[in-house]
Amino acid sequence: MADPLATDPFELSLRRPAPRRVLADEVYEILRESLLSQRIAPGARLNLDQLARELHVSNTPVRQALARLEADGLVTKEPYIGFTASPLLDSRTIEELYDLRLLIEPAGAGRAAKRGPAEWIAKLEEIVTAAEGMLEEQLPEHAEALGNADAEFHLAVASAGGNGVIVDYLGQVLTQMSRYTLYSSRQAAHHAWEEHRTVLEAIERGDSDEALKAMRAHLRNGWDRVHELVN
């Protein structure tokens, strides 16, 4: 079995090359996409000089991007080793992240139903409607887009709830969990977006109790679906 630390992170080519004068945020997006898709394998060593050569940039934007990715939990930095792609989470850690989400997201959905600004509720409707359209088309390439929309939905609910600290923290949690999407399974995807629709309808009615219950049920169902994947 190959040592993951010996894996060349760019044996599988990046989806898109970086222009020569790329900003640090563009390097960040390219590397983040490669880490989440596992084109850069979990545990792979990330050589700063090699990354800079592959992306045709200086070391500075790569170093800045890696620092951001470390804050996201997607890479780790160790003395005398440097940066490596973070390993996949174990089932216990994923369960603990779901426990955390169950503490904050249902209450956030309840707050969104009570006083969510109209523009955020309209944004939620837009996200759910677009996802439902992708599910109708049943195209394999929509799996990644549905996963992104899932995170966008949960962040929009939190934003509608009005707590910016929760939004920021939830964004970090969702980034760590984004490698465990089930959207390649059509059945799981349909169940998830039916549950999103139920949450949205409760928020639109202004029913905070039902919004809270719907979000709690959705997260518990989500953990059950992921648990089958990781065990």
N, C-alpha and C positions, 0 to 999 in steps of 0.2 A: 504493500500500500504506500502510495507516494506521501512524502512528508509535506504537509500543507505549507510549511514555512519555506519550502524549496520551490513552491509553485511560482512560475512567472505570471504576475497578475495580468499581463497583456498577451498571453498566448492566444486568448480569444480577443479579437480586435475590438476596440471601442466602437460604439454605434456611430459616433460622429467625430471627426477630427476637430481639434481646437484651432481657431485662427491664431496666427503668430502673435498678435497683440491681444491676448485674451485677458479679461479681468478675473480677479480671484473668485468672484461669484460664479463665473462660467466654468472655471476649473472645478469648483465645488459641485456644481450641478452634474458635470460629466462624471466625476468620481462617485458621487452619491448614486447616480443611476446605475453605474457599473457594480457598485457594492450591493445595492438592493436587488438587482437582477442576478447577482452571484456570478456575473462575468468575471469579477474579481472574487476569487473563492474565499470563503470564511477561513481565517487563519493565515492567508497569504501575506508575506512580507511586502511592505510598500517602500520601495527605494526611492527617495526623494529625487535623486539625480536622474534615475531612469524615467520616473513620471514626467519630469520636466522635459526630457528629450522626446518622449512619446507625444507630449502635448505641444511641443515647440514653444515653450515658454521658459522664463527664468525660474529659479528655485523659489523666489519670493511668493508668487501667487499659489504655488503648490503647497508651500509651508502654511500659508494662511488658510487654504482650503482644508488641509489635514487637521488644523486646529479646530475648525468648525465641525468637521466630521467626528473628531474626538468628543466634542461637547454633545453631539447627537447620539453618541454611543455606537457609532458605526465603525470606528477604528480605535485602537488602543496604542498608547505610547509607553515603551518600557526602556529603562536605562540600558545603554550599550546594545540595544536591539533596534530601537527606532519604532516606526509605526507598523502595525499589522492590522489586517482586516479583522474585525471582531468576530469571534466564533458565534455560531448559532446559539440562541437561547435554549436552555433545557426546559422541559415541561413544567417543572416547579416554578421557574422564573416567570414563564408565560402566565401561569395560574396566578401568581402574585401580582402581575401587572393587571390582569383582569379584576382581581380583588380591589386594586387601587382604583381602577376605572369605575367599579361598582360603587365606590364611596363618593365619587365626585360627579359622574356623568348623569345619573338619574336626577339628582338634585338640580343640576344645571338645566336639564330638559324641563323640569318643573318651573324654574325661574323664567326660562324662555317662553313658556306658555303664559305666564303671568304678565310679563312686561317686555317680551321680545319686540324690538323695533320692526316695523313693517318691512323695511328693506332686507333684514336678515331672514324673515319668514319667506319673503319672495325668493331669496337666494336658495333657501332650503328646497323650495318647490322646484326651482330650476335644476338643482343637482339631482333630485329624485326623478324628475321627468326625463332628464338626459340619460340617466342610468337605465331607466325602464325602456327607453328607446334602444339602447345598446343590447339589452337582454332580448328584446324582440328580434333583433337582427341575428343573434346567435353566432357572431363571428369570433373565432379563437383569439384574434388580436385585441379584442376588447377586454380581455381578462386584466391586463395591467391598468387600463383606463378605469375599469370598475373598482379596482383596488385603490387607485388614487381618489376616485370619487367618494369611496367609503370614508377615507380619512378626512376629506373635505367636508363631508356631511357632519361628522362628529365635531370637527372644529367649528363649523358654522353654528351648530346647536350651542356649543359652549360660548361662542361669541354673542349669540342672541341672549344668553343668560347674563352677560354683562360683566364677567370677571376675567380681566385680562391675564392675571397670573395663572388661572386655571387653563386658559387658552394656550399660553406659552408652554406650560408643563405638559399638558395633554399632547401638544405637538411633538415633544420629545418622546413621549411614550409611544405614540402612534408610529413614529419613525422607527423605533426599535422593533415594533411588532409587524412592520410592513412586509417583512420577508416571509410571513406566514399566511399570506392571502389564500383564500379558498376559491377565488373567482375563476379558476380553471374548471371548477365543477359547476355545471349549469344549475343543478338542483340546489346546491348550497348558495349560489348567487341569487337565485330567485327567492329563497327563504329570507336571506339577509335583506334584500331590498323590499320585500313585503313588510318586514319588520320596520325598516326605515320609514316606509309610507305610513305605518300605524303611528309611529312617533310623531311624524310631521302632522298628521291629521289632528292628533290631540293638541299639539302646539297651536295649530290654526284655530281650533275651537276655543283656545284659552283655558283648556282643562288641565291644570297643573298636576292634579293627582294622577290622571290617566297618562299624561306625558311621562311622569316619573316612573309609573309602573311599566309602560311600554319600553322605555329605555332600559330598565332593569331586566325585563324579560329578554330583550334583544341581546344584551351583553352576556347573560347566562347562556342563551342559545349559542352565541358566538363562541364562548369558551368550549361548549360541548362539541361544536364542529371542529374547532382547532385541536381539541384534545384527541379526537380520532385521527387527526393528521400526524401529530407528533408522537403518538404511542403505537 
